Amino acid sequence: NYPDNDTLVGMLWKCFPNGLQGNYTIGDTGDFPSLSLAIEKIKVCGMGADVVLSLQSGTYIESCDLQDINLHSNGYTLTINSLNKNKTDVVIGSAGSVIYLGKTDNVVIENLTIDATNATYGIQFTSSCNNIVIRNCIILSDETNSLTSVPIYKDNNTGICNNIYIINNHIYGGFRGLYFYVGTSTSAFGTNIVIDSNIFENQYEYGMY
């Protein structure tokens, strides 16, 4: 409407030749102010070794979109955790889904509180994934009679998952605590799915489905 006043806003990333490598902190005094900006830089610059993103204590109102991270991780492992390894000190929450996984391999999510009480899903698998660890987290969701509120969710038409480890989490609320189809049919199914030492509390219908 105002062609003489149009402003273009962009962001320039400085990428090292071999991409991100090693340990980075997220937070007010960290290497990145938000988790989403760190993920964006990985998607622009790639990874040249294993990467650990450690969040400083606090509440982060944002989504973490790890879909298609395979295109940038070069087979290395991405770990997202709290800096002091205390799962109650770091809270991530948003509308929609808090963490998206799809075409995502070699990711570790640990020592976090994932708050989906105002969201749809805490962790949503949107397509095939491999080598995913969700460990020692608190995952919160609304206690509701709707399948649109689930702490960990994967529908039956979203590809095949292998080597998924959901271990030692406190999964609270939701219509179901864990709604997880690892395959697409009785003849196309995932392997090595480990669900161990989790606490399921206050689900409307089932703890696991």
DACORWO-V695417 format. One record per helix or strand. SS is the DSSP state (~ for helix, > for strand). FROM is the first residue (numbers start at 1). TO is the last residue. If there is no record, write none. Layout:
ss:SS from:FROM to:TO
ss:SS from:FROM to:TO
This chain:
ss:~ from:3 to:5
ss:> from:20 to:26
ss:> from:32 to:32
ss:~ from:35 to:45
ss:> from:47 to:55
ss:> from:58 to:61
ss:> from:64 to:65
ss:~ from:70 to:73
ss:> from:78 to:82
ss:> from:90 to:93
ss:> from:97 to:101
ss:> from:104 to:110
ss:> from:113 to:116
ss:> from:121 to:125
ss:> from:129 to:135
ss:> from:138 to:141
ss:> from:150 to:154
ss:> from:161 to:167
ss:> from:170 to:172
ss:> from:176 to:180
ss:> from:185 to:185
ss:> from:188 to:188
ss:> from:193 to:196
ss:> from:199 to:201
ss:> from:206 to:208
